[in-house]
Amino acid sequence: MFGSIGIQELILIFIIALLLFGPKRIPEIGKTIGKAIREFKRATNEIKETIEKEVEEEKEEPYKDGEGKAG
């Protein structure tokens, strides 16, 4: 998930966040970030499902508007 970030980098990031926000705000910030990620994933899945649904409908009825029919 973190790619090439090692344990030392994570500790450094945590220390900087602790200094910037203080120990009381860290859990609050984590919860907010978690909610934002969850909402982003939900929206992404909805968009993906909508696109897949449209593609399936197009496969089932490619000429529903009468365009492209021969004759």
Buried (B, 14 or more C-beta within 10 A) or exposed (E): EEEEEEEEEEEEEEEEBEEEEEEEEBEEEEEEEEEEEEEEEEEEEEEEEEEEEEEEEEEEEEEEEEEEEEE
